[in-house]
Amino acid sequence: MYYKVAMIIKNRRELATTKSRDKALQIIEAGIKRVLPPNIMKAAVSYDAPHHAIKIQGDTFPLSPTGRIFVVGGGKASGLMAQALEDIVGIGNITAGMVNFKGGQVKSQKIKTVIAGHPAPDQRGLSGVGGMLALKNRYSIGENDIVICLLSGGGSALMPYPVEGVSLKDKQKITELLIASGAKIDEINVVRKHLSQVKGGQLGDFYSPAKVISLILSDVIGNDLATIASGPTTPDPSTFANAHNVLKRYNLLARAPQSVMDFIEKGQRGEAPETPKTLNNCHNYIIGDNKLALEAMATKAKELGFAPHIITSQQTGDTEKIARSRAREALDNRYSGYNILLIGGETTIKLPPDAGRGGRNQHYAAVSLLAMADYLGQWVVASVGTDGSDFLPDVAGAIVDQNSLETAKDKRIDVEAYIERCDSNTLLEKLGNSLLITGDTGTNVGDVVVYMVGI
C-alpha cells in the first residue's frame, strides 16, 4: 500500500496537450511516487516493540534494556525519511535526533529537521551538522546505543563540516568550481571528503563505539556507498592524492582557494589523517534507488496499455552525446516491439563560458527536440529529476514532442543556438508547455527519462 500524495507534477494539466503527453506524465508520476520516503521506509524498516529491536531488510538489530535510538543524517529525502521513521519506530522510542534536508513539508516531532543549502553548502548546514555531533556528548552515546543515519542524494552539500583551516566560503567555492567543470559526482565527492570532518566514513567513526545503521536512498549510478552523500558512514578507499588528481584533471589547481590546496597538500605529505578505511561499527543499507522508480514506471505503462522496456538505470556521460545517441536508437528502431523506453541515471554537462539557464534534464529534452526530428510518426521525450530540481530550483525537467518541434519552426526559433550555449530553460520557455514543475518532491534517486515511440 503506497503513501497517498497529491499530483506530483503541479502543471500536468497544462503540459498534457495530447493524450500521449498525459500518459507519459502519468508514467513519470508513478515512478516518483514509488520512491517517496514513506513508501520506501515502510517497505524496508520495521520495529519489533516486544523485543526492542529494529529490523531492516531481514536483518535484526536488538537493543539492550538500556539501549537508546538516536537519529542523524542529511540529504534531499532525509526530512521525509525522518518523519517516516518516527511513524515506524514510534517517537517514544527515539531519544533525540537531527537531520539536514533541502526543504518541503515535514512533520517530525522528536527528530529536529534543519533546512540547509543545496547545491552550495551554507551556514545552516554547518550548524545542523554541529548539532548532530553535539548529541554524542550531550547524551553520552555509547556501545549500547544505536545511531540511525538517514542519507540520500544531496547529502554532500547539505552536511558541510569543513576541516580546520578551510572556511565554509572556500568549501562553497570549490564545490561551485567542480560542478561547473563537468566533473562526475564521484570525483566531486573525493575532493569533498578530504575537506570534511564527517564525510568519507568520518561521521560513522565519530559515533563509535555505538552501532551506526545507515538507511540510504541512492541517487548514484551503481549505488556506490562511498559516493552517496560522500559516504559519511562508509569506509573510504580514496586518498588525498586522488583528490589532488581530480583538481588537476579539471584544471582547477590554480583556481581552487589557497586553503583547499594547502590542506590537500598537507594530507599528501601525511600531516593530516586520511579518511577511515575500515568501520566495524557501521552497517549500510540501500533501501531505494533509480531502478525502483523505473520498475514502477514500467508497471504503470503496462496498465496504460503500452509495451515498456527498461534500457538502463545507470545512464551516464555527456548529456548532449547521450541524448543524440538514444534518439538514434529510436530512429533505427533498435527496441522493436516496445513503445515505451525507460532510462535512469545522471548525465553531465560541461558548461561553456557564456552559458545560459538550464539543467541536464532540460538540456536533454532540448537536444532530443532536434535529434528526434527525422522520426516518422508521433513521439514524446520527457527527462526529469526525481528531486524536483533540475539545477534550477523551480524546474524538475522537461517534456517535448513533434508538436514542440513544429512550434519552434513556426516561431523561427534557432534551437541549435540555444543548445550550444546551454540555454535550454530559455528555449523551453519560448516553446511553452515544456517545463515540468513539481517543487521539492522530498526524494532523490537521480533522473528518469521516458521515450514514447511507435504510437
Secondary structure, 3 states (H helix, E strand, C coil): CCCCCCCCCCCHHHHCCCHHHHHHHHHHHHHHHHCCHHHHHHHHEEEECCCCEEEECCEEEECCCCCCEEEEEECCCHHHHHHHHHHHHCHHHCCEEEEEECCCCCCCCCEEEEECCCCCCCHHHHHHHHHHHHHHHHHCCCCCCEEEEEEECCHHHHCCCECCCCCHHHHHHHHHHHHHHCCCHHHHHHHHHCCECCCCCHHHHHCCCCEEEEEEECCCHHHCCCCHHHCCCCCCCCCHHHHHHHHHHCCCCCCCCHHHHHHHHHHHCCCCCCCCCCCCCEEEEEEECHHHHHHHHHHHHHHCCCCEEEEEEEECCEHHHHHHHHHHHHHCCCCCCCCEEEEEECCECCCCCCCCCCCHHHHHHHHHHHHCCCCCCCCEEEEEECCCCCCCCCCCEEEEEHHHHHHHHHCCCCHHHHHHCCCHHHHHHHHCCCEECCCCCCCCCCEEEEEECCC
